[in-house]
């Protein structure tokens, strides 16, 4: 079996995260208690709505909903301009995986800065202070996969 490099692993994790069903179906699943995420689906990148952020970046909501196993999952992509943060450092009960597609970022992990780049995967544990800053000269692109028990 061929060994996966970090970029391949990042792509595989993103593809795994996209299993499920469409955004509207997933949102209605949360409201109705049904598990629309019980069926596999392809999320077409060009069909995902783009939302402009106050920091000059943008985001694409991929999906959110409750898995048949009970976990709430939310997936989105963010474009972060150079020198910007998506929001101030914070903590929350959900766990996150951040998959870096492009750019040079700094991950603030419990107050300790750590450099991250293309192919790296950040894991943020529940209720741990964390933040992200684009320290590069070009836009950074990354996917966030958020997992929690109940809606985050």
DSSP file (Angstrom, degrees, kcal/mol; ACC not computed):
  #  RESIDUE AA STRUCTURE BP1 BP2  ACC     N-H-->O    O-->H-N    N-H-->O    O-->H-N    TCO  KAPPA ALPHA  PHI   PSI    X-CA   Y-CA   Z-CA
    1    1 A X              0   0    0      0, 0.0     2,-0.2     0, 0.0     0, 0.0   0.000 360.0 360.0 360.0 138.4    0.0    0.0    0.0
    2    2 A X        -     0   0    0      1,-0.1     2,-0.2     0, 0.0     0, 0.0  -0.483 360.0-117.7 -75.0 141.5    1.3    3.5   -0.9
    3    3 A X        -     0   0    0     -2,-0.2     2,-0.4     1,-0.0    -1,-0.1  -0.563  24.8-129.6 -78.9 141.4    2.1    5.9    1.9
    4    4 A X        -     0   0    0     -2,-0.2     2,-0.1     4,-0.1    -1,-0.0  -0.758  14.8-145.7 -92.4 135.4    0.0    9.1    2.2
    5    5 A X     >  -     0   0    0     -2,-0.4     4,-2.5     1,-0.1     5,-0.2  -0.383  36.4 -94.2 -85.4 176.7    1.8   12.4    2.5
    6    6 A X  H  > S+     0   0    0      1,-0.2     4,-2.6     2,-0.2     5,-0.2   0.874 125.2  52.1 -62.4 -38.1    0.3   15.3    4.6
    7    7 A X  H  > S+     0   0    0      2,-0.2     4,-2.3     1,-0.2    -1,-0.2   0.928 111.6  46.5 -65.1 -43.9   -1.4   16.9    1.5
    8    8 A X  H  > S+     0   0    0      2,-0.2     4,-2.6     1,-0.2    -2,-0.2   0.900 112.7  50.4 -63.0 -40.2   -3.0   13.6    0.5
    9    9 A X  H  X S+     0   0    0     -4,-2.5     4,-2.8     2,-0.2    -2,-0.2   0.910 109.6  51.1 -63.5 -41.8   -4.1   13.0    4.1
   10   10 A X  H  X S+     0   0    0     -4,-2.6     4,-2.3     1,-0.2    -2,-0.2   0.924 112.0  46.4 -60.5 -46.0   -5.6   16.5    4.2
   11   11 A X  H  X S+     0   0    0     -4,-2.3     4,-2.5     2,-0.2    -1,-0.2   0.895 112.7  50.1 -64.1 -40.8   -7.5   15.9    1.0
   12   12 A X  H  X S+     0   0    0     -4,-2.6     4,-2.5     2,-0.2    -2,-0.2   0.907 110.7  48.9 -65.2 -41.9   -8.7   12.5    2.3
   13   13 A X  H  X S+     0   0    0     -4,-2.8     4,-2.3     2,-0.2    -2,-0.2   0.906 112.1  49.1 -64.9 -40.2   -9.9   14.0    5.6
   14   14 A X  H  X S+     0   0    0     -4,-2.3     4,-1.2     2,-0.2    -2,-0.2   0.926 111.7  48.8 -63.9 -43.7  -11.8   16.7    3.8
   15   15 A X  H  < S+     0   0    0     -4,-2.5     3,-0.4     1,-0.2     4,-0.3   0.906 111.2  50.5 -62.7 -41.2  -13.4   14.2    1.4
   16   16 A X  H >< S+     0   0    0     -4,-2.5     3,-1.4     1,-0.2    -1,-0.2   0.902 107.4  54.1 -61.2 -41.4  -14.4   12.1    4.4
   17   17 A X  H 3< S+     0   0    0     -4,-2.3    -1,-0.2     1,-0.3    -2,-0.2   0.779 100.6  61.6 -65.3 -25.5  -15.9   15.1    6.1
   18   18 A X  T 3< S+     0   0    0     -4,-1.2    -1,-0.3    -3,-0.4    -2,-0.2   0.535  75.5 112.6 -82.6  -4.7  -18.1   15.8    3.1
   19   19 A X    <   +     0   0    0     -3,-1.4     2,-0.4    -4,-0.3    21,-0.1  -0.419  57.1  57.5 -64.2 141.7  -19.9   12.5    3.3
   20   20 A X  S    S-     0   0    0     21,-0.2     2,-0.3    -2,-0.1    17,-0.1  -0.995  90.2 -54.3 142.0-134.8  -23.5   13.1    4.2
   21   21 A X        -     0   0    0     -2,-0.4    43,-0.1     1,-0.2    20,-0.1  -0.837  63.4 -59.2-141.5 177.4  -26.2   15.1    2.5
   22   22 A X     >  -     0   0    0     -2,-0.3     4,-2.9    14,-0.1     5,-0.2   0.006  48.0-107.9 -62.7 163.3  -26.9   18.6    1.2
   23   23 A X  H  > S+     0   0    0     39,-0.2     4,-2.5     1,-0.2    41,-0.2   0.924 118.3  44.6 -58.1 -49.9  -26.8   21.8    3.3
   24   24 A X  H  > S+     0   0    0      1,-0.2     4,-2.2     2,-0.2    -1,-0.2   0.898 115.1  48.6 -66.5 -38.7  -30.6   22.3    3.3
   25   25 A X  H  > S+     0   0    0      2,-0.2     4,-1.8     1,-0.2    11,-0.3   0.908 112.3  49.1 -64.8 -41.1  -31.2   18.7    4.0
   26   26 A X  H  X S+     0   0    0     -4,-2.9     4,-1.6     2,-0.2    40,-0.3   0.901 110.7  49.7 -65.4 -41.3  -28.7   18.7    6.9
   27   27 A X  H  X S+     0   0    0     -4,-2.5     4,-1.6     1,-0.2    -1,-0.2   0.903 111.8  47.8 -66.1 -40.0  -30.2   21.8    8.4
   28   28 A X  H  X S+     0   0    0     -4,-2.2     4,-2.7     1,-0.2     6,-0.3   0.820 105.9  60.3 -69.6 -28.7  -33.7   20.4    8.3
   29   29 A X  H  X S+     0   0    0     -4,-1.8     4,-1.8     2,-0.2    -1,-0.2   0.895 104.6  48.8 -63.4 -39.3  -32.4   17.1    9.8
   30   30 A X  H  < S+     0   0    0     -4,-1.6    -1,-0.2    34,-0.2    -2,-0.2   0.926 115.0  44.4 -65.4 -43.6  -31.3   19.0   12.9
   31   31 A X  H  < S+     0   0    0     -4,-1.6    -2,-0.2     1,-0.2    -1,-0.2   0.889 121.4  37.2 -69.0 -39.5  -34.6   20.7   13.2
   32   32 A X  H  < S-     0   0    0     -4,-2.7    -1,-0.2     2,-0.1    -2,-0.2   0.647 102.4-122.2 -90.7 -15.3  -36.8   17.6   12.6
   33   33 A X     <  +     0   0    0     -4,-1.8    -3,-0.1     1,-0.3    -4,-0.1   0.374  70.0 130.6  87.1  -5.8  -34.6   15.1   14.4
   34   34 A X        -     0   0    0     -6,-0.3     2,-0.8    -5,-0.2    -1,-0.3  -0.406  62.3-125.9 -74.8 158.0  -34.3   13.0   11.2
   35   35 A X    >   +     0   0    0      1,-0.2     3,-1.6    -3,-0.1     4,-0.1  -0.687  37.8 163.8-108.3  80.4  -30.9   11.9   10.1
   36   36 A X  G >  S+     0   0    0     -2,-0.8     3,-1.1   -11,-0.3    -1,-0.2   0.686  72.3  72.3 -65.4 -17.1  -30.6   13.2    6.6
   37   37 A X  G 3  S+     0   0    0     29,-0.6    -1,-0.3     1,-0.2    31,-0.2   0.313  70.6  89.5 -81.1  10.1  -26.8   12.6    7.0
   38   38 A X  G <  S+     0   0    0     -3,-1.6     2,-0.4    29,-0.1    -1,-0.2   0.663  80.0  68.9 -77.1 -15.8  -27.5    8.8    6.8
   39   39 A X  S <  S-     0   0    0     -3,-1.1     2,-0.1    -4,-0.1   -19,-0.0  -0.845  86.2-121.2-106.9 140.6  -27.0    9.0    3.0
   40   40 A X        +     0   0    0     -2,-0.4     2,-0.3   -21,-0.1   -21,-0.1  -0.433  37.6 171.1 -74.6 153.1  -23.8    9.7    1.2
   41   41 A X        -     0   0    0    -23,-0.2     2,-0.5   -20,-0.1   -21,-0.2  -0.987  33.0-121.9-159.4 153.8  -23.6   12.7   -1.1
   42   42 A X        -     0   0    0     -2,-0.3     2,-0.7   -23,-0.1   -23,-0.1  -0.888  21.7-146.5 -99.2 132.8  -21.1   14.7   -3.1
   43   43 A X        -     0   0    0     -2,-0.5     2,-0.6   -21,-0.1     5,-0.1  -0.902  14.6-141.7 -99.0 112.3  -20.9   18.4   -2.3
   44   44 A X    >>  -     0   0    0     -2,-0.7     3,-1.8     1,-0.2     4,-0.6  -0.644   3.6-146.5 -78.4 118.6  -20.2   20.4   -5.5
   45   45 A X  G >4 S+     0   0    0     -2,-0.6     3,-1.4     1,-0.3    -1,-0.2   0.868  97.6  55.7 -53.1 -43.0  -17.8   23.2   -4.7
   46   46 A X  G 34 S+     0   0    0      1,-0.3    -1,-0.3    -3,-0.0    -2,-0.1   0.675 104.3  55.6 -67.9 -16.1  -19.4   25.5   -7.3
   47   47 A X  G <4 S+     0   0    0     -3,-1.8     2,-0.4     2,-0.1    -1,-0.3   0.542  83.1 102.4 -91.2  -8.0  -22.8   25.0   -5.7
   48   48 A X  S << S-     0   0    0     -3,-1.4    14,-0.1    -4,-0.6     2,-0.1  -0.624  76.8-119.9 -81.0 128.6  -21.7   26.2   -2.2
   49   49 A X        -     0   0    0     -2,-0.4    12,-0.7    12,-0.3     2,-0.5  -0.374  21.6-136.2 -67.7 144.8  -22.8   29.7   -1.4
   50   50 A X  E     -A   60   0A   0     10,-0.2     2,-0.5    -2,-0.1    10,-0.2  -0.878  14.7-162.9-103.9 131.6  -20.1   32.2   -0.6
   51   51 A X  E     -A   59   0A   0      8,-2.9     8,-2.3    -2,-0.5     2,-0.3  -0.966  17.1-131.9-115.5 126.6  -20.5   34.6    2.4
   52   52 A X  E     -A   58   0A   0     -2,-0.5     6,-0.3     6,-0.2     2,-0.3  -0.568  22.2-144.7 -75.5 136.9  -18.3   37.7    2.7
   53   53 A X    >   -     0   0    0      4,-2.8     3,-1.7    -2,-0.3    -1,-0.0  -0.696  20.7-116.5-101.8 156.6  -16.7   38.2    6.1
   54   54 A X  T 3  S+     0   0    0      1,-0.3    -1,-0.1    -2,-0.3    32,-0.0   0.754 111.9  63.2 -61.8 -25.8  -16.0   41.5    7.8
   55   55 A X  T 3  S-     0   0    0     31,-0.1    -1,-0.3     1,-0.1    26,-0.2   0.372 123.8 -99.2 -82.9   6.2  -12.2   40.9    7.7
   56   56 A X  S <  S+     0   0    0     -3,-1.7    -2,-0.1     1,-0.3    -1,-0.1   0.343  93.7 103.6  92.8  -6.3  -12.2   41.0    3.9
   57   57 A X        -     0   0    0     24,-0.1    -4,-2.8    -5,-0.0    -1,-0.3  -0.125  59.1-136.2 -90.6-167.7  -12.2   37.2    3.6
   58   58 A X  E     -AB  52  79A   0     21,-1.3    21,-2.9    -6,-0.3     2,-0.3  -0.959   6.6-149.7-147.7 165.3  -15.0   34.8    2.7
   59   59 A X  E     -AB  51  78A   0     -8,-2.3    -8,-2.9    -2,-0.3     2,-0.5  -0.973   4.7-152.0-137.5 153.0  -16.5   31.5    3.8
   60   60 A X  E     -AB  50  77A   0     17,-2.5    17,-2.4    -2,-0.3     2,-0.6  -0.982  15.8-143.5-124.5 117.2  -18.4   28.6    2.2
   61   61 A X  E     + B   0  76A   0    -12,-0.7   -12,-0.3    -2,-0.5    15,-0.2  -0.709  20.6 179.1 -77.3 118.8  -20.7   26.6    4.4
   62   62 A X  E     -     0   0A   0     13,-2.3     2,-0.3    -2,-0.6   -39,-0.2   0.931  54.7 -43.6 -87.1 -55.4  -20.4   23.0    3.2
   63   63 A X  E     - B   0  75A   0     12,-1.6    12,-2.9   -41,-0.1    -1,-0.3  -0.985  44.7-167.4-166.8 162.8  -22.8   21.2    5.5
   64   64 A X  E     + B   0  74A   0     -2,-0.3     2,-0.3    10,-0.2    10,-0.2  -0.950  31.9 106.4-156.3 147.6  -24.1   20.8    9.0
   65   65 A X  E     - B   0  73A   0      8,-2.2     8,-3.1    -2,-0.3     2,-0.5  -0.951  62.4 -67.2 164.7 178.2  -26.2   18.3   10.7
   66   66 A X  E     - B   0  72A   0    -40,-0.3   -29,-0.6    -2,-0.3     6,-0.2  -0.826  42.8-135.7 -99.5 128.2  -26.5   15.4   13.1
   67   67 A X    >   -     0   0    0      4,-3.2     3,-2.3    -2,-0.5   -29,-0.1  -0.366  28.1-107.9 -74.5 158.8  -24.9   12.1   12.1
   68   68 A X  T 3  S+     0   0    0      1,-0.3    -1,-0.1   -31,-0.2   -30,-0.1   0.758 121.5  60.2 -58.5 -23.4  -26.7    8.8   12.6
   69   69 A X  T 3  S-     0   0    0      2,-0.1    -1,-0.3     1,-0.0    -2,-0.0   0.454 123.0-105.3 -85.6  -0.9  -24.3    8.1   15.5
   70   70 A X  S <  S+     0   0    0     -3,-2.3    80,-0.7     1,-0.3     2,-0.2   0.260  76.4 128.8 102.8 -12.3  -25.4   11.3   17.3
   71   71 A X  E     - C   0 149A   0     78,-0.2    -4,-3.2    -5,-0.1     2,-0.5  -0.559  54.8-132.0 -80.3 141.9  -22.6   13.7   16.7
   72   72 A X  E     -BC  66 148A   0     76,-3.6    76,-2.2    78,-0.4     2,-0.4  -0.815  28.3-169.2 -88.5 130.2  -23.3   17.2   15.3
   73   73 A X  E     -BC  65 147A   0     -8,-3.1    -8,-2.2    -2,-0.5     2,-0.4  -0.968  12.2-178.5-125.8 137.6  -20.9   18.0   12.4
   74   74 A X  E     -BC  64 146A   0     72,-2.2    72,-3.2    -2,-0.4     2,-0.4  -1.000   4.9-172.5-134.1 133.8  -20.3   21.3   10.7
   75   75 A X  E     +BC  63 145A   0    -12,-2.9   -13,-2.3    -2,-0.4   -12,-1.6  -0.992  13.2 156.2-129.5 131.4  -17.9   21.8    7.8
   76   76 A X  E     -BC  61 144A   0     68,-1.9    68,-3.0    -2,-0.4     2,-0.4  -0.983  31.3-133.2-147.0 160.4  -16.9   25.1    6.1
   77   77 A X  E     -BC  60 143A   0    -17,-2.4   -17,-2.5    -2,-0.3     2,-0.4  -0.908  21.7-163.1-111.3 144.4  -14.1   26.6    4.1
   78   78 A X  E     -BC  59 142A   0     64,-2.9    64,-2.0    -2,-0.4     2,-0.5  -0.979  14.2-155.9-127.5 140.7  -12.5   30.0    4.9
   79   79 A X  E     -BC  58 141A   0    -21,-2.9   -21,-1.3    -2,-0.4     2,-0.5  -0.983  19.2-166.8-109.5 121.6  -10.4   32.3    2.9
   80   80 A X  E     - C   0 140A   0     60,-2.8    60,-2.7    -2,-0.5     3,-0.1  -0.941  14.5-133.0-113.7 119.2   -8.4   34.5    5.3
   81   81 A X    >   -     0   0    0     -2,-0.5     3,-1.8    58,-0.2    53,-0.3  -0.233  42.0 -76.9 -66.3 159.2   -6.6   37.6    4.0
   82   82 A X  T 3  S+     0   0    0      1,-0.2    53,-0.2    55,-0.1    -1,-0.1  -0.274 117.2  13.1 -56.2 137.7   -2.9   38.3    4.9
   83   83 A X  T 3  S+     0   0    0     51,-2.3    -1,-0.2    53,-0.3     2,-0.2   0.452 105.1 117.1  78.6   1.0   -2.5   39.7    8.4
   84   84 A X    <   -     0   0    0     -3,-1.8    50,-2.6    50,-0.1     2,-0.3  -0.639  51.4-150.2-106.2 159.4   -6.0   38.9    9.4
   85   85 A X  B     -F  133   0B   0     -2,-0.2    48,-0.2    48,-0.2     3,-0.1  -0.905  20.9-133.8-115.5 149.8   -7.7   36.6   12.0
   86   86 A X  S    S-     0   0    0     46,-0.6     2,-0.3    -2,-0.3   -31,-0.1   0.851  86.4 -30.4 -70.1 -31.1  -11.1   35.0   11.5
   87   87 A X  S    S-     0   0    0     45,-0.3    45,-0.4    -3,-0.0    -1,-0.3  -0.938  85.2 -68.9-171.7 166.7  -12.0   36.2   15.1
   88   88 A X  S    S-     0   0    0     -2,-0.3    42,-0.1     1,-0.1    -2,-0.0  -0.230  71.1 -74.3 -64.2 159.6  -10.2   36.7   18.4
   89   89 A X  S    S+     0   0    0     42,-0.1     2,-0.3    40,-0.1    42,-0.2  -0.233  70.7 155.6 -52.2 143.7   -8.8   33.7   20.3
   90   90 A X  B     -G  130   0B   0     40,-2.6    40,-2.5    38,-0.1     2,-0.3  -0.899  33.8-133.0-156.4 177.6  -11.6   31.8   21.9
   91   91 A X        +     0   0    0     -2,-0.3     2,-0.3    38,-0.2    38,-0.1  -0.980  20.8 171.6-143.6 156.4  -12.7   28.4   23.2
   92   92 A X        -     0   0    0     -2,-0.3    35,-3.6     2,-0.3    36,-0.4  -0.953  43.8-105.5-156.4 167.4  -15.9   26.3   22.8
   93   93 A X  S    S+     0   0    0     -2,-0.3    33,-0.1    33,-0.2    56,-0.1   0.763  90.6  87.5 -76.3 -23.6  -17.2   22.9   23.7
   94   94 A X  S    S-     0   0    0     58,-0.2     2,-0.3    32,-0.1    33,-0.3  -0.379  75.7-126.0 -75.3 156.3  -17.0   21.5   20.1
   95   95 A X  E     -D  147   0A   0     52,-2.9    52,-2.9    31,-0.1     2,-0.4  -0.767  26.8-158.9 -97.3 144.7  -13.8   19.9   18.7
   96   96 A X  E     -DE 146 124A   0     28,-2.1    28,-3.0    -2,-0.3     2,-0.4  -0.968  17.9-162.6-130.6 145.8  -12.3   21.1   15.5
   97   97 A X  E     -DE 145 123A   0     48,-2.2    48,-2.9    -2,-0.4     2,-0.5  -0.996  14.5-162.0-116.5 128.1  -10.0   19.9   12.8
   98   98 A X  E     -DE 144 122A   0     24,-2.7    24,-2.9    -2,-0.4     2,-0.6  -0.961   1.7-161.7-115.0 119.5   -8.6   22.6   10.5
   99   99 A X  E     -DE 143 121A   0     44,-2.7    44,-2.2    -2,-0.5     2,-0.5  -0.894  12.9-142.1-107.0 112.9   -7.1   21.4    7.2
  100  100 A X  E     +D  142   0A   0     20,-2.4    19,-2.5    -2,-0.6    42,-0.2  -0.630  27.4 168.2 -83.6 119.9   -4.8   23.9    5.6
  101  101 A X  E     +     0   0A   0     40,-2.5     2,-0.3    -2,-0.5    41,-0.2   0.784  67.6   1.6 -94.6 -35.7   -5.1   24.1    1.8
  102  102 A X  E    S+D  141   0A   0     39,-1.9    39,-1.9    16,-0.1    -1,-0.3  -0.993  96.4  30.3-155.8 142.2   -3.1   27.2    1.1
  103  103 A X  S    S-     0   0    0     -2,-0.3    15,-0.5    37,-0.2     2,-0.5  -0.349  72.7 -76.7 108.0 178.6   -1.1   29.8    2.9
  104  104 A X  E     +H  117   0B   0     34,-0.3    31,-1.4    13,-0.2    32,-1.1  -0.984  51.5 173.4-125.4 117.2    1.1   30.4    6.0
  105  105 A X  E     -HI 116 134B   0     11,-2.6    11,-2.6    -2,-0.5     2,-0.5  -0.766  29.2-135.2-123.5 164.8   -0.7   30.6    9.3
  106  106 A X  E     -HI 115 133B   0     27,-2.6    27,-1.9    -2,-0.3     2,-0.6  -0.992  17.7-153.6-121.2 124.2    0.0   30.9   13.0
  107  107 A X  E     -HI 114 132B   0      7,-3.3     7,-2.2    -2,-0.5     2,-0.9  -0.864   6.8-148.0 -97.8 120.9   -2.0   28.7   15.3
  108  108 A X  E     -HI 113 131B   0     23,-2.6    23,-1.3    -2,-0.6     2,-0.7  -0.818  18.6-172.9 -91.3 107.9   -2.4   30.1   18.9
  109  109 A X  E >  S-HI 112 130B   0      3,-2.8     3,-1.8    -2,-0.9    21,-0.2  -0.870  70.8 -33.7-109.8 100.3   -2.6   26.9   21.0
  110  110 A X  T 3  S-     0   0    0     19,-2.6    -1,-0.2    -2,-0.7    20,-0.1   0.892 126.5 -45.3  53.5  41.5   -3.4   27.8   24.6
  111  111 A X  T 3  S+     0   0    0      1,-0.2     2,-0.6    18,-0.2    -1,-0.3   0.300 118.1 112.3  88.5  -9.3   -1.3   31.0   24.2
  112  112 A X  E <   -H  109   0B   0     -3,-1.8    -3,-2.8     2,-0.0     2,-0.2  -0.871  63.7-135.3-101.7 119.4    1.6   29.3   22.4
  113  113 A X  E     -H  108   0B   0     -2,-0.6     2,-0.4    -5,-0.2    -5,-0.2  -0.535  23.5-176.5 -75.3 136.2    2.1   30.3   18.8
  114  114 A X  E     -H  107   0B   0     -7,-2.2    -7,-3.3    -2,-0.2     2,-0.2  -0.998  23.6-125.5-132.1 129.1    2.8   27.4   16.3
  115  115 A X  E     -H  106   0B   0     -2,-0.4     2,-0.3    -9,-0.2    -9,-0.2  -0.498  31.1-179.0 -73.3 141.9    3.5   27.8   12.6
  116  116 A X  E     +H  105   0B   0    -11,-2.6   -11,-2.6    -2,-0.2     2,-0.2  -0.984   4.4 166.3-138.8 151.2    1.3   25.9   10.2
  117  117 A X  E >   -H  104   0B   0     -2,-0.3     3,-2.4   -13,-0.2   -17,-0.3  -0.767  45.2 -24.6-147.6-168.2    1.2   25.6    6.4
  118  118 A X  T 3  S+     0   0    0    -15,-0.5   -17,-0.2     1,-0.3    -1,-0.1  -0.164 125.1  13.4 -51.9 129.1   -0.1   23.7    3.4
  119  119 A X  T 3  S+     0   0    0    -19,-2.5    -1,-0.3     1,-0.3  -109,-0.2   0.206  95.2 127.0  89.0 -14.8   -1.0   20.1    4.2
  120  120 A X    <   -     0   0    0     -3,-2.4   -20,-2.4   -20,-0.1     2,-0.4  -0.415  47.5-149.5 -74.0 152.9   -0.9   20.6    8.0
  121  121 A X  E     -E   99   0A   0    -22,-0.2     2,-0.4    -3,-0.1   -22,-0.2  -0.993   5.2-154.1-124.6 125.1   -3.9   19.6   10.1
  122  122 A X  E     -E   98   0A   0    -24,-2.9   -24,-2.7    -2,-0.4     2,-0.5  -0.817   3.7-159.7 -97.3 136.0   -4.7   21.5   13.3
  123  123 A X  E     -E   97   0A   0     -2,-0.4     2,-0.6   -26,-0.2   -26,-0.2  -0.978   4.1-167.5-113.6 123.1   -6.7   19.7   16.1
  124  124 A X  E     -E   96   0A   0    -28,-3.0   -28,-2.1    -2,-0.5     3,-0.1  -0.948  14.9-143.6-112.5 117.1   -8.4   21.9   18.6
  125  125 A X    >   -     0   0    0     -2,-0.6     3,-1.3   -30,-0.2   -33,-0.3  -0.328  35.5 -78.7 -74.2 157.7   -9.6   20.1   21.7
  126  126 A X  T 3  S+     0   0    0      1,-0.2   -33,-0.2   -33,-0.1    -1,-0.1  -0.274 111.2   3.7 -57.5 136.8  -12.9   21.0   23.4
  127  127 A X  T 3  S+     0   0    0    -35,-3.6     2,-0.4   -33,-0.3    -1,-0.2   0.759  95.1 132.0  57.3  31.9  -12.8   24.0   25.7
  128  128 A X    <   -     0   0    0     -3,-1.3   -36,-0.3   -36,-0.4    -1,-0.2  -0.945  62.8-112.2-112.6 134.8   -9.1   24.9   24.9
  129  129 A X        +     0   0    0     -2,-0.4   -19,-2.6   -38,-0.1     2,-0.3  -0.431  51.2 156.7 -65.8 132.2   -8.2   28.5   24.0
  130  130 A X  E     +GI  90 109B   0    -40,-2.5   -40,-2.6   -21,-0.2     2,-0.3  -0.988  17.4 174.4-154.9 158.5   -7.1   28.8   20.4
  131  131 A X  E     - I   0 108B   0    -23,-1.3   -23,-2.6    -2,-0.3     2,-0.3  -0.960  16.2-141.6-158.5 170.7   -6.8   31.3   17.5
  132  132 A X  E     - I   0 107B   0    -45,-0.4   -46,-0.6    -2,-0.3     2,-0.4  -0.999  12.7-177.5-144.7 136.9   -5.5   31.6   14.0
  133  133 A X  E     -FI  85 106B   0    -27,-1.9   -27,-2.6    -2,-0.3     2,-0.9  -1.000  29.3-127.2-135.7 137.1   -3.7   34.4   12.1
  134  134 A X  E     + I   0 105B   0    -50,-2.6   -51,-2.3    -2,-0.4   -29,-0.2  -0.760  31.3 172.7 -81.2 108.7   -2.6   34.5    8.5
  135  135 A X        +     0   0    0    -31,-1.4   -30,-0.2    -2,-0.9    -1,-0.2   0.327  48.2  93.1 -98.8   5.6    1.1   35.5    8.8
  136  136 A X  S    S-     0   0    0    -32,-1.1   -53,-0.3     2,-0.2     4,-0.1  -0.242  83.3-115.4 -91.2-178.3    1.8   35.0    5.1
  137  137 A X  S    S+     0   0    0    -55,-0.1     2,-0.3     2,-0.1   -55,-0.1   0.410  94.8  49.4 -96.6  -1.5    1.8   37.5    2.2
  138  138 A X  S    S-     0   0    0    -34,-0.1   -34,-0.3   -57,-0.1    -2,-0.2  -0.866 100.4 -73.2-133.6 166.2   -1.1   35.8    0.3
  139  139 A X        -     0   0    0     -2,-0.3     2,-0.4   -57,-0.1   -58,-0.2  -0.255  43.5-138.8 -59.5 146.0   -4.6   34.6    1.2
  140  140 A X  E     -C   80   0A   0    -60,-2.7   -60,-2.8   -37,-0.1     2,-0.4  -0.874  13.1-161.1-105.0 140.9   -4.9   31.4    3.3
  141  141 A X  E     +CD  79 102A   0    -39,-1.9   -40,-2.5    -2,-0.4   -39,-1.9  -0.981  19.9 156.8-121.7 134.3   -7.5   28.7    2.5
  142  142 A X  E     -CD  78 100A   0    -64,-2.0   -64,-2.9    -2,-0.4     2,-0.4  -0.995  32.8-132.1-154.5 153.4   -8.6   26.1    5.0
  143  143 A X  E     -CD  77  99A   0    -44,-2.2   -44,-2.7    -2,-0.3     2,-0.5  -0.842  16.9-153.3-102.8 143.5  -11.4   23.8    5.9
  144  144 A X  E     -CD  76  98A   0    -68,-3.0   -68,-1.9    -2,-0.4     2,-0.6  -0.979   6.0-168.6-116.5 129.2  -12.9   23.5    9.4
  145  145 A X  E     -CD  75  97A   0    -48,-2.9   -48,-2.2    -2,-0.5     2,-0.4  -0.967  12.1-168.5-115.6 112.2  -14.5   20.2   10.5
  146  146 A X  E     -CD  74  96A   0    -72,-3.2   -72,-2.2    -2,-0.6     2,-0.4  -0.861   4.8-175.3-107.3 133.6  -16.3   20.8   13.8
  147  147 A X  E     +CD  73  95A   0    -52,-2.9   -52,-2.9    -2,-0.4     2,-0.3  -0.991  13.7 146.5-131.5 135.6  -17.7   17.9   15.8
  148  148 A X  E     -C   72   0A   0    -76,-2.2   -76,-3.6    -2,-0.4     2,-0.7  -0.973  51.9-100.2-155.0 168.1  -19.8   18.0   19.0
  149  149 A X  E    S-C   71   0A   0     -2,-0.3   -78,-0.2   -78,-0.2    -2,-0.0  -0.883 100.8  -4.0 -91.9 114.6  -22.5   16.2   21.0
  150  150 A X  S    S-     0   0    0     -2,-0.7   -78,-0.4   -80,-0.7     2,-0.1  -0.090 119.3 -36.6  82.1 167.8  -25.5   18.3   20.2
  151  151 A X              0   0    0      1,-0.1    -2,-0.1   -80,-0.1    -4,-0.0  -0.377 360.0 360.0 -66.6 136.5  -25.5   21.5   18.2
  152  152 A X              0   0    0     -4,-0.1   -58,-0.2    -2,-0.1   -59,-0.2   0.455 360.0 360.0 -75.0 360.0  -22.3   23.6   18.8
